[in-house]
Amino acid sequence: MDNVQVSHELQLVIFRLAKEEFGLPITKVQEIIRMVPITKLPQTPSFMEGIINLRSRIIPIIDLRKRFQLAISNHDEDTRVIIVEVNGQTVGVVVDAVTEVVRLPQASVEPPPPAFILDARYIQGVGKLDDRLLILLEIDNILTSQEEIALKQINR
């Protein structure tokens, strides 16, 4: 009989936003690019930065600082756009920096503490890695259903 081991670990792309570290499942990440000029669109929510042209594909861009109501900062040489799939749609999310890819044992992940989070739909859990805490994002919940419908209009 083969020694087939079921993986009980998550492979995560770790990024920084403000002073916190967040993780996204690597299976959701299509690519990571440097910041590029963004074309603004009128009458979109404030967290929707606009669109970019990525190899002839129009990609809507979301600023995660604005989405999470964090202090706005200027983009610098560390700023990255993570191209992800959100419920079947390709979207770019702006983050302060992408720092590493890690493997995190499933046993090191706990549910978000309900007492501190008013809107936990964005958070899958909190991962413990050595002496660090990683906020694991539920990227499919980053947009409301109405925002997803609006994105489909852009993505046509």
C-alpha positions, 0 to 999 in steps of 0.5 A: 500500500502506498504511503499517500499523505493527505496534506493538512497544511495551507500554502499561503501568499503572505502580504502586508497591509498597514502593519498587519500580515494577511494570507491568501490561499496560493490557489486563488492567486494567478500572479503578482505584479508591480504597481501599474497606472490605473485608469479611474472609472466614474461612479464606482465605490471608493475602494474600486481604484479602476482598471488596468490592461494586463496583456490585453485583459481588462482587470478591475482593481480593488484597494484593500486598504480602502475596502478594510477602511484602513488609513490610506498611504502612498504607493511605493516600490514595494506596492504590489497588485495580486491578481486573484480569482473572486467567484470566477472573476479576475480581480487585482487587489492592491497591497502594501507588499508581498512578503513570502509564500509559506506552508501553514499547518491546518491545526495552526488556524483558528476562527476569527475572534468574534468579540473583536470583529464586527464584519468577519465575512472577509476573514477565514481565520487567524493563523499562528506561524512561529510568533506571528499572527496571520489574518487569513482572508476569505477572498470570495467574500471581498465583494457584496453580490451587488459589487460583483454584478457591477464588476461583471459589467466592467469585465465584459 
